[in-house]
Amino acid sequence: MHLIVGAMPIIRFHGDLHTVPSDKLNSEQVRILCTSLLESKQVDEKQVDEFERNGYLCFGLIHPELEYFHVTLYRHRGSMEAAN
């Protein structure tokens, strides 16, 4: 999933990118979604500190029923954004 301020969410399905039909995301919506990823039990405090310090973090999330997801959180123009 790609969470970008000013764009509709984008998901990757079988290698292809697809826009999710919805309103464009604002900065607060993206911040809430990105913060929920940082607050997951799979991200430790050291990683959160790294993101706060550098404005960039790559990590993995494992969903028992789906698969492994590589996530990149970053700050862009003062807002949080995410891609996988």
Residue, then its C-alpha position, 0 to 999 in steps of 0.5 A: m500500500h502507498l499512503i501519500v498526502g494528496a493522493m488516493p491510497i494505492i495497493r499492490f496486487h500481484g505486482d501491479l499498482h491499483t488506486v483505491p477508489s476513495d477521497k484523496l488522503n490528507s496529512e492527518q489521515v496519513r499520519i494516523l495510518c502511519t502512526s498505527l504502523l509504528e505502534s504495532k507490536q512488530v516495531d520496537e522502541k529503537q525503530v521508532d526512535e530511529f524514525e523520529r531521528n532520521g525521518y525514515l524507517c524500513f521494517g517488516l510486518i508479518h500477518p499470519e494469514l497473509e504474508y510478510f510486508h516490507v514497509t518504508l515510512y518516511r517524512h516528505r515535505g513535513s508529512m509522514e508517508a508510507a510505501n511497501 
